[in-house]
Amino acid sequence: MKMTTEITHRYFEFNPKNGADYYALISANTKEEAINMYYDNVSDRDMEPDVDCLELSSPEAWDKLKNCDDSEAELSIEEKLEEFESNGVLLWPRF
């Protein structure tokens, strides 16, 4: 399976090591958009007023997504690829 060569967004990793309350991998067009998605979907802005994230290359982000521990085996590799190529939260803690 091969990823498409046209990448229309970027990948951002939120990590407790960098001040985030929870881990998340988010695809977005801008860092600001990723931070807003993080607050809307993963954590509360009131709790984390100054969260930061690290931008990952497309191959780094893909490796994290395809190798994540999907203990319930919910997504096939094709479904993960489809998710990877869209904007939104890709990985986050599922408690």
Steps between C-alpha positions, in 0.01 A plus 500: 500500500630842411403837645395773265774746410280806542502600866259782575546533874759465775535275805536617860585295808383608845695329776506528880879537468430833328236627744182337366271317741433220250672350198345573160601486135304747289499578129420860416583774254668722764641474851224729628234274349662196664505673840132589465417138407696384803298725731169412333550124489767389745548743786340806654640847427436609861736231622779561245530863399842463339521158338759456227557234239774363280457482124581159356584407144242300311705176521552544878128558555405204279737270694337603829149442364562170326697361795265613774369239738153435362411231750148468365622484138227739399666648192658326204817648351287645217270671753802637687638639174167667420491652848863612466421692184222706661512784752421426863612313808683182397619365834397582855467316829186289514417448867 
